[in-house]
Amino acid sequence: MKVFNLVMMQSEDELQGRMPSVQALSAYSAAVQAAIRNVAAANDSLPSVGGFIVVAVRPGKRSNAWLDFEPALPPGVAAALVADIRKVPPLEVQGGPLVFAIKLGFAEGIPPQRMAPSPPEWKAATAKAGKPMDTAELVERAWRD
């Protein structure tokens, strides 16, 4: 697995108002990346693919993740990634969800050309709403516990 970069999905002002510190976000992101590496190591037949893993944390220390890979990851691997990311103890946030994406590649996967992710669940939520939404609203509509 190769991490290409982190994509912050909200404005700097919004992020600063929601997270306790940059250090807390960095530590949480590192723990999420370790969980992703563990799943990748346990699945030696991962396809060579690049994409995004979107992570959101809600107040109350609840987290979720969405995948945006083309082609899609095998269903078992995708389910394991989301489950293991959700097991990582989230940082405490306030005032709404904090959202970031990890742009990465498995095997020899190259980074996607897109700057930001658009997971299938987000596309479905946007289509159902019939209008564009900001990241926080999109996360709330796509969130499934």
trRosetta pair geometry for C-beta under 8 A, 3 or more apart (Angstrom, degrees):
i j d omega theta_ij theta_ji phi_ij phi_ji
1 36 6.4 163 -170 129 166 102
1 37 5.6 -140 46 -104 140 69
1 40 4.5 -112 -43 -74 122 179
1 104 6.0 8 -175 173 94 127
1 105 7.1 165 -153 85 51 49
1 106 5.6 -21 -100 -105 76 63
2 104 6.3 167 86 -158 47 77
2 105 4.9 -5 56 56 96 95
2 109 7.6 -170 42 67 101 83
3 6 7.9 8 175 -53 118 70
3 33 6.2 -21 -67 -133 144 129
3 102 6.1 -58 -134 -174 105 104
3 103 7.3 100 -167 77 63 56
3 104 4.8 -38 -106 -99 53 102
4 50 7.6 41 -23 -153 137 119
4 103 4.4 -60 64 108 110 101
4 104 6.1 -171 5 -92 82 38
4 105 6.8 70 -37 -11 108 94
4 111 4.3 70 -86 -88 168 127
5 103 5.2 9 56 47 71 116
6 29 6.3 -13 -102 -152 141 148
6 100 5.7 -2 -176 174 103 124
6 101 7.2 150 -163 79 55 48
6 102 6.0 -29 -106 -103 68 61
6 103 7.4 -164 -88 13 16 83
7 52 7.1 -37 28 -129 135 124
7 100 6.5 155 79 -168 52 70
7 101 4.2 -12 58 60 108 100
7 102 7.7 -157 19 -70 81 15
7 103 5.8 78 -24 -33 110 106
7 115 7.2 143 -127 160 132 64
7 116 5.8 167 169 -111 146 67
7 117 7.1 152 70 -8 148 90
8 12 7.7 53 127 -80 154 60
8 15 6.2 -31 -166 -69 127 149
8 100 5.4 -35 -110 -112 50 94
9 54 7.1 53 -56 -143 151 104
9 99 4.0 -57 66 110 131 103
9 100 5.8 -164 1 -98 94 32
9 101 6.1 90 -54 -15 111 94
9 116 7.0 113 -112 -146 82 115
9 135 4.6 145 146 -136 105 154
10 14 4.2 -100 160 90 118 130
10 15 5.2 149 86 -55 108 84
10 18 7.7 30 90 17 159 142
10 98 7.2 -104 20 -143 142 53
10 99 5.9 108 -27 51 105 90
10 135 5.4 -125 -76 59 82 143
10 136 7.1 55 -99 -47 125 92
11 14 4.5 93 57 8 83 104
11 15 6.9 -151 92 -5 42 87
12 15 5.7 -56 -146 38 30 111
12 16 6.1 28 159 -18 66 109
13 16 6.0 -57 -144 38 27 108
13 17 6.4 23 158 -15 62 111
14 17 6.0 -64 -152 39 27 109
14 18 6.4 11 157 -11 64 117
14 96 7.9 -51 -169 75 101 127
14 136 7.7 -130 -172 -43 139 124
15 18 6.0 -74 -149 41 28 104
15 19 6.0 -8 174 5 72 115
15 25 7.9 20 -178 -83 111 159
15 98 6.5 84 -131 -138 70 97
16 19 7.0 -65 -123 45 23 88
17 94 7.7 -101 149 84 68 90
17 95 5.6 -48 136 65 102 161
18 93 4.7 12 167 -166 91 103
18 94 6.0 -166 -142 60 52 54
18 95 5.2 -120 -97 63 77 104
18 96 6.2 -75 -105 66 126 75
18 97 7.6 14 -160 114 151 19
18 98 4.7 172 122 -75 133 99
19 22 7.5 90 109 -75 133 35
19 24 6.2 -177 174 78 101 114
19 25 5.1 4 -166 -57 155 112
19 91 6.5 32 -144 116 91 139
19 93 5.8 -33 -90 -110 55 88
19 98 5.5 84 -65 -112 95 153
20 24 4.6 45 66 12 105 160
20 91 6.3 -133 18 174 109 115
20 92 6.0 57 -40 69 122 90
20 93 7.8 -116 -24 -92 76 46
21 24 4.6 103 56 1 81 99
21 25 7.2 -147 96 0 48 84
22 25 5.7 -56 -153 39 36 111
22 26 6.1 39 149 -23 68 107
23 26 5.5 -53 -144 36 31 114
23 27 6.3 31 156 -18 65 105
24 27 5.9 -53 -147 37 30 110
24 28 6.3 29 154 -17 63 108
24 91 4.6 113 157 -134 109 139
24 92 7.9 -52 176 39 150 70
25 28 5.7 -57 -147 39 31 111
25 29 6.1 32 155 -20 66 108
25 91 6.4 -87 -82 14 49 164
25 98 7.5 -121 -108 160 111 144
25 100 7.6 102 -170 -20 115 150
26 29 5.8 -54 -145 37 28 112
26 30 6.4 30 154 -20 63 106
27 30 5.7 -53 -149 34 31 113
27 31 6.5 30 153 -18 64 105
27 91 7.5 114 73 -74 97 117
28 31 5.7 -55 -150 36 33 111
28 32 6.4 34 151 -19 66 104
28 57 7.5 -26 173 -50 155 150
28 88 7.2 118 -161 141 74 122
28 90 6.4 45 -141 -148 131 50
28 91 4.5 -85 -56 -26 142 108
29 32 5.6 -52 -147 36 33 112
29 33 6.3 33 153 -19 65 105
29 55 7.9 168 -109 57 70 151
29 100 6.9 -41 -97 90 115 148
29 102 7.3 151 -158 -79 97 111
30 33 5.7 -54 -148 37 31 112
30 34 6.5 36 151 -23 63 102
31 34 5.6 -49 -150 32 34 114
31 35 6.7 36 150 -19 63 101
31 88 4.8 142 129 -156 110 123
31 89 7.5 -41 141 49 161 71
32 35 5.7 -52 -154 34 34 112
32 36 6.5 35 148 -19 66 104
32 53 7.9 -175 157 112 118 131
32 55 5.8 -24 -142 -90 160 161
32 85 5.6 37 -145 -137 93 90
32 88 5.3 -142 -84 42 63 172
32 102 7.1 -169 114 -35 121 143
33 36 5.5 -50 -148 35 36 114
33 37 6.4 41 151 -22 66 102
33 102 6.6 169 -87 -130 90 154
34 37 5.6 -50 -148 34 33 114
34 38 6.5 38 151 -23 63 102
35 38 5.6 -51 -152 31 33 115
35 39 6.8 30 152 -15 64 102
35 84 4.4 173 179 141 110 105
35 85 5.5 155 102 -85 142 50
35 87 6.9 161 -126 63 140 97
35 88 5.3 -105 -32 -56 145 117
36 39 5.9 -55 -153 36 34 109
36 40 6.3 33 150 -18 66 108
36 53 6.6 -156 -100 11 136 168
36 81 6.3 34 -119 -139 76 96
36 84 7.5 162 -72 96 39 123
36 85 7.0 30 -63 -76 83 99
36 102 7.2 -131 -31 92 165 156
36 104 7.3 91 150 62 152 171
37 40 5.5 -56 -146 39 32 113
37 41 6.1 34 155 -22 67 106
38 41 5.8 -53 -144 35 28 111
38 42 6.4 23 156 -15 62 110
38 84 6.6 -154 76 -172 116 153
39 42 5.8 -62 -149 40 30 109
39 43 6.4 1 159 4 66 115
39 77 6.8 119 162 -158 112 75
39 80 4.9 153 -137 124 119 112
39 81 5.1 168 112 -85 171 66
39 84 5.4 -165 -55 27 117 154
40 43 6.2 -78 -146 51 28 93
40 46 6.1 -28 -143 -30 77 156
40 106 6.0 -156 -126 -125 116 104
41 44 7.9 6 -175 -70 35 74
42 80 7.5 -122 80 164 130 155
43 46 5.2 84 115 -54 105 92
43 74 7.9 -165 -167 51 140 125
43 76 8.0 163 -108 105 132 102
43 77 5.2 82 -137 -105 173 110
43 80 7.4 156 -41 62 131 152
46 49 7.5 -112 161 27 92 99
46 73 7.4 -25 -145 -139 91 101
46 74 7.9 -130 -120 12 57 108
46 77 6.4 125 -105 -132 90 159
46 106 4.4 -85 143 158 136 134
46 107 5.4 -166 96 -36 94 101
47 71 6.9 -23 104 66 161 105
47 73 7.2 -164 34 -121 105 59
47 74 7.5 136 -11 -28 105 91
47 106 6.9 74 74 91 51 118
47 107 6.4 -107 134 13 25 142
47 109 7.7 75 115 -69 71 111
48 105 7.7 11 -169 178 64 102
48 106 6.9 -150 -123 95 30 71
48 107 3.9 -97 -91 95 67 126
48 108 4.4 -11 -137 53 124 79
48 109 5.0 176 177 -60 57 67
49 69 5.1 60 147 -174 130 118
49 70 7.3 179 -158 73 110 33
49 71 6.4 -97 -110 52 134 65
49 73 6.8 -162 71 -81 151 74
49 105 6.9 -172 99 -149 36 70
49 106 5.6 9 54 48 77 99
49 107 7.2 61 12 38 58 106
49 109 4.4 -18 81 -103 19 131
50 69 7.3 177 100 -134 25 85
50 103 7.7 24 178 177 99 79
50 104 7.0 -158 -145 109 70 35
50 105 4.0 -31 -96 -97 86 91
50 106 7.7 -173 -81 19 42 61
50 109 3.8 165 -52 157 68 104
50 110 5.0 -82 -24 80 145 36
50 111 5.0 -154 -177 -105 147 19
50 112 5.3 -171 114 -39 106 67
51 67 6.8 50 123 -180 138 79
51 68 5.2 -170 -179 99 109 59
51 69 3.2 -118 -16 -97 162 65
51 70 6.4 138 -90 9 113 62
51 73 7.9 -122 36 -39 148 99
51 103 7.7 -135 125 -144 24 59
51 104 7.2 -19 65 64 54 65
51 105 7.8 116 13 -96 54 52
51 109 7.5 -50 -4 171 71 145
51 112 5.8 58 -106 -35 43 124
51 117 7.5 71 173 -113 79 108
52 67 7.4 159 89 -158 59 43
52 68 4.3 3 56 58 98 108
52 69 7.5 -165 34 -63 49 62
52 101 4.5 -6 -169 -179 117 124
52 102 6.8 145 -156 71 61 46
52 103 5.5 -29 -97 -97 80 61
52 104 7.6 118 -109 22 32 71
52 112 7.0 -62 -30 22 90 136
52 116 7.8 37 -84 179 164 37
52 117 3.5 -125 80 -79 157 125
52 119 7.6 -116 86 -61 107 87
53 65 5.9 -5 179 -169 94 117
53 66 7.6 160 -160 79 50 42
53 67 5.8 -19 -108 -105 70 68
53 68 7.8 -168 -77 26 27 73
53 81 6.7 -119 -118 164 131 129
53 85 7.1 -170 170 -80 130 154
53 101 6.6 157 77 -158 40 69
53 102 4.8 -8 56 53 94 100
53 104 6.8 -8 4 26 102 118
54 65 6.4 153 81 -157 55 59
54 66 4.5 -9 57 58 111 91
54 67 7.6 -151 20 -70 79 22
54 68 6.7 54 -19 -6 106 111
54 99 6.7 1 -176 -169 98 99
54 100 7.6 180 -150 98 59 31
54 101 4.6 -32 -98 -98 68 92
54 117 5.2 -142 -58 76 112 150
54 119 5.9 -110 17 -26 131 126
54 122 7.9 37 38 -39 168 135
55 63 6.6 -10 -171 -168 91 111
55 64 7.6 162 -152 84 49 44
55 65 5.2 -18 -99 -101 66 88
55 85 6.3 -131 -107 179 107 132
55 99 7.2 168 88 -147 49 53
55 100 5.8 -11 60 66 93 75
55 101 7.2 159 15 -97 70 37
55 102 7.0 40 -8 -12 112 98
56 63 6.7 160 86 -152 51 61
56 64 5.2 -10 59 58 98 88
56 65 7.5 179 19 -81 71 40
56 66 8.0 30 -4 -1 107 98
56 97 4.8 1 -173 -176 108 129
56 98 7.0 156 -154 77 57 46
56 99 4.6 -12 -102 -99 86 85
56 139 4.7 150 -120 -148 160 135
56 143 7.3 -101 84 -90 144 106
57 61 7.3 -25 -167 -135 104 37
57 62 7.1 145 -159 78 56 44
57 63 4.9 -24 -100 -97 72 85
57 90 4.4 160 -128 -167 119 134
57 91 6.2 43 164 55 171 75
57 93 5.1 127 109 -6 107 133
57 97 6.4 152 74 -154 40 73
57 98 4.9 -10 56 54 96 97
57 99 8.0 -168 22 -72 61 46
58 62 4.5 -16 55 66 107 99
58 63 7.4 -167 15 -78 74 35
58 64 7.8 37 -14 0 104 101
58 93 6.9 -139 165 64 13 120
58 96 7.8 -63 -135 180 68 33
58 97 5.0 -37 -90 -93 66 85
58 143 7.7 46 -50 -121 135 156
59 62 7.8 9 78 25 32 93
59 92 7.7 37 -137 -171 60 68
59 93 5.6 -109 -78 87 59 76
59 94 5.6 65 -101 -112 114 40
59 95 7.3 126 -58 17 125 29
59 96 7.3 6 -22 -35 105 10
59 97 8.0 -107 -11 -76 67 47
61 89 7.1 -17 -171 -170 123 72
61 90 4.8 165 -156 67 68 101
61 91 7.7 -153 -113 95 83 16
61 92 6.0 -41 -68 -94 92 65
62 90 6.9 -42 53 28 9 151
62 145 7.9 -41 -170 -110 132 102
63 85 6.9 -121 130 138 125 85
63 86 5.6 -177 88 -126 94 58
63 88 7.0 -36 60 69 162 86
63 90 4.3 165 -47 -67 116 131
64 82 7.7 -1 -169 -162 62 98
64 86 6.5 16 -106 -96 40 104
64 139 7.7 148 65 -167 124 97
64 143 5.6 170 5 -131 168 86
64 144 7.7 128 -139 51 141 52
64 145 7.9 -97 -85 -96 120 48
65 81 7.0 -114 111 131 144 88
65 82 4.9 -163 72 -126 106 70
65 85 4.2 39 -27 89 150 150
65 86 6.6 -126 4 -52 101 80
66 82 7.8 37 -86 -106 28 113
66 117 7.6 154 98 135 105 139
66 119 3.7 -99 150 -20 122 176
66 121 5.5 -121 -128 42 129 122
66 122 6.6 106 143 -29 166 101
66 142 6.8 -1 -73 139 145 138
67 72 7.5 94 115 -146 121 81
67 73 6.3 -68 167 17 153 119
67 78 5.5 -113 20 -140 160 100
67 81 6.6 76 -74 89 127 140
67 82 7.1 -95 -29 -60 106 100
67 119 6.1 106 69 -121 31 115
68 101 7.8 -20 31 -145 123 133
68 112 8.0 -49 121 -18 101 164
68 117 4.0 154 33 -156 154 107
68 118 6.1 115 -129 58 143 39
68 119 4.4 -111 -65 -81 95 65
68 120 7.6 167 -104 -16 74 64
69 72 5.7 113 79 -125 92 34
69 73 5.2 64 55 -33 150 85
70 112 7.2 86 34 -105 107 120
72 78 7.0 -13 172 -66 95 142
73 77 4.7 -106 160 89 116 115
73 78 4.5 147 81 -63 110 90
73 81 7.2 45 90 -2 164 141
73 106 7.7 76 -106 14 111 153
74 77 4.6 79 64 12 89 108
74 78 6.8 -162 87 -10 41 89
75 78 5.6 -57 -142 38 30 113
75 79 6.2 29 161 -18 67 106
76 79 5.9 -54 -146 37 29 109
76 80 6.3 28 155 -18 63 108
77 80 5.7 -55 -147 38 31 111
77 81 6.3 35 154 -23 65 104
78 81 5.8 -53 -150 32 29 113
78 82 6.6 23 157 -13 64 106
79 82 6.1 -57 -148 39 31 106
79 83 6.1 28 156 -17 66 112
80 83 5.7 -58 -142 41 29 110
80 84 6.0 21 163 -14 67 111
81 84 6.2 -62 -143 41 23 103
81 85 6.2 22 159 -18 63 110
82 85 5.9 -57 -146 37 27 110
82 86 6.3 26 156 -18 63 109
83 86 5.9 -61 -152 37 28 110
83 87 6.7 30 150 -24 63 105
84 87 5.5 -49 -151 27 38 116
84 88 7.4 50 150 -32 61 90
85 88 5.9 -40 -165 10 41 114
90 93 7.7 -53 149 -7 116 100
91 98 7.7 -32 74 56 110 151
93 96 7.6 -70 139 81 117 39
93 97 7.0 63 106 -144 152 29
93 98 4.5 -147 -115 -12 151 117
96 136 5.0 -1 169 -144 130 136
97 135 7.9 -126 88 128 112 90
97 136 5.4 161 48 -132 96 78
97 139 4.9 -108 75 99 163 151
97 140 7.0 -165 -9 -57 131 80
99 135 5.1 -149 58 159 148 125
99 136 7.2 -159 -7 -81 126 55
99 139 5.7 -145 -78 -64 135 143
101 116 7.0 128 26 -151 151 64
101 117 4.8 173 -126 0 156 124
103 111 5.7 42 157 -140 115 107
103 112 7.0 -120 -149 35 105 91
104 109 7.7 60 133 89 59 126
104 111 7.9 -35 -109 -102 5 80
105 108 7.3 -36 152 141 126 20
105 109 3.1 -167 -161 88 94 93
105 110 6.0 50 -101 -49 147 8
105 111 6.3 -94 -47 -66 112 52
106 109 5.1 48 47 1 51 132
114 117 7.3 114 109 -86 130 34
114 118 7.5 -89 171 3 160 99
117 122 7.8 109 123 23 89 151
118 122 5.7 -129 -163 83 56 125
118 123 5.9 70 160 -60 99 96
119 122 4.8 95 60 5 77 104
119 123 7.2 -142 99 -5 41 86
119 142 7.6 110 82 -177 116 156
120 123 5.5 -54 -149 35 36 113
120 124 6.3 36 154 -19 68 104
121 124 5.7 -51 -148 36 33 112
121 125 6.4 34 152 -20 64 105
121 142 4.4 106 138 -159 105 116
121 144 7.8 -114 -147 -3 143 112
122 125 5.7 -51 -146 36 33 111
122 126 6.3 34 153 -19 65 105
122 138 5.4 33 -143 175 98 119
122 142 5.3 -40 -84 -68 56 156
123 126 5.8 -55 -149 37 30 111
123 127 6.3 30 153 -19 65 107
124 127 5.7 -54 -146 37 31 111
124 128 6.2 31 155 -19 65 107
124 142 7.5 114 66 -111 92 96
125 128 5.8 -54 -146 37 30 111
125 129 6.3 25 156 -15 64 109
125 133 7.5 -61 125 29 107 145
125 138 5.9 128 97 -153 137 68
125 141 4.0 127 -161 114 127 117
125 142 4.4 -91 -37 -67 146 86
126 129 5.9 -58 -145 40 29 107
126 131 7.6 -120 -162 77 71 33
126 132 6.7 7 -146 -113 112 43
126 133 6.3 -143 -105 14 80 101
126 138 6.8 -4 -65 -120 89 105
127 130 7.3 28 177 -72 32 48
128 141 7.5 -176 72 172 120 129
129 133 6.1 32 87 -43 167 122
129 141 6.5 -39 -53 -136 123 167
133 137 4.1 -119 -178 91 117 118
133 138 4.6 153 93 -60 119 82
133 141 7.0 72 72 8 176 138
134 137 5.3 85 56 15 74 103
134 138 6.9 -139 96 -8 33 95
135 138 5.6 -60 -146 38 29 114
135 139 6.2 31 158 -21 67 105
136 139 5.9 -53 -150 33 29 111
136 140 6.5 27 153 -17 63 106
137 140 5.7 -54 -149 37 33 112
137 141 6.4 27 155 -15 66 107
138 141 6.0 -60 -148 39 29 106
138 142 6.1 10 160 -6 66 115
139 142 6.1 -68 -140 47 26 100
139 143 6.0 44 159 -49 65 102
140 143 5.9 -38 -143 6 26 119
